[in-house]
Amino acid sequence: MSSGVVSIADFTIIIICTLLTASIVSVSGVIGFVGLIIPHISRTFVGSKHSRLMPVSILLGGIFLIWADVCARVVVSPEELPIGVVTAFIGAPFFLWLLKKSSYSFGGGR
């Protein structure tokens, strides 16, 4: 089944996940990107073992938000840029890179 055709079930799962992610980001704001970006970055440093991944993700998420806040305050000083704009400038290209680099398949097939 690697003909490149997406089944209806796969398409439905993708649509549902996309809508759920969009609704979460719309409620929490663009800062919600942090919860989606940082675990992927952390996984490259410590692997997929959750006992190491969770503490590193929490630490990197905090460090990332502190630096995003510093950038938001300094870039257009004396004005203040919303922190969501800074996280979006980093988050959107990261997701595009993540989608381009990885090939996900459902059901374990390739």
C-alpha positions in Angstrom: 0.0 0.0 0.0 2.8 2.4 -0.7 1.2 3.7 -3.9 1.0 7.2 -2.5 -2.7 7.1 -2.2 -4.1 8.3 1.1 -7.0 6.2 2.4 -10.2 7.8 3.8 -9.3 6.7 7.3 -5.8 8.3 7.1 -7.2 11.5 5.6 -9.9 11.6 8.4 -7.2 11.2 11.1 -5.1 14.0 9.6 -8.1 16.4 9.4 -9.1 15.6 13.0 -5.6 16.2 14.3 -5.2 19.4 12.3 -8.5 20.8 13.6 -7.6 19.8 17.2 -4.2 21.5 17.0 -5.7 24.6 15.4 -8.3 24.9 18.1 -5.8 24.5 20.9 -3.5 27.1 19.3 -6.5 29.5 18.8 -7.4 29.2 22.5 -3.9 29.3 24.0 -2.4 31.7 21.5 0.8 31.2 19.5 2.7 30.5 22.7 1.2 27.1 22.4 3.8 26.4 19.7 6.3 26.0 22.5 4.6 22.8 23.6 4.8 21.5 20.1 8.3 22.6 19.1 10.4 22.1 22.2 9.7 18.3 22.6 10.9 17.7 19.0 14.0 19.8 19.6 14.6 18.0 23.0 14.2 14.6 21.3 17.2 15.3 19.1 19.4 16.0 22.2 18.3 13.2 24.5 16.4 10.6 22.4 12.9 9.4 22.9 13.1 8.0 26.4 10.4 9.9 28.3 12.2 9.8 31.6 14.9 12.0 30.1 12.7 13.8 27.5 10.2 15.4 29.9 12.7 17.2 32.2 14.8 18.4 29.3 11.6 19.6 27.5 10.5 21.5 30.5 13.9 23.1 31.0 14.3 24.0 27.3 10.7 25.3 27.1 11.4 27.7 30.0 14.7 28.9 28.5 13.0 29.3 25.1 10.2 31.5 26.5 12.6 33.6 28.6 14.7 34.4 25.5 11.6 34.9 23.3 10.4 37.4 25.9 13.7 39.2 26.0 13.7 39.4 22.2 10.1 40.7 22.2 11.1 43.5 24.6 14.4 44.5 23.0 13.7 44.2 19.2 11.3 47.2 19.0 12.3 49.1 22.1 10.8 51.2 23.7 7.6 49.4 22.3 6.9 45.8 23.1 6.3 43.1 20.6 3.8 40.4 21.6 5.7 37.3 22.6 3.4 35.2 20.3 4.9 36.9 17.3 8.4 35.9 18.3 7.4 32.2 19.0 5.5 32.2 15.6 8.6 33.4 13.8 10.5 30.5 15.2 7.7 28.0 15.2 6.4 28.2 11.7 9.7 27.7 9.9 10.5 24.8 12.4 7.2 23.1 11.5 7.9 23.5 7.8 11.4 22.0 8.2 9.9 19.2 10.3 7.3 18.3 7.7 9.9 18.4 4.9 12.5 16.3 6.7 10.3 13.5 8.0 8.0 11.2 6.3 5.3 9.9 8.5 3.2 6.9 7.6 0.2 5.5 9.3 -0.1 1.8 10.2 3.6 1.2 10.3 4.0 0.9 6.5 6.5 2.9 4.5 
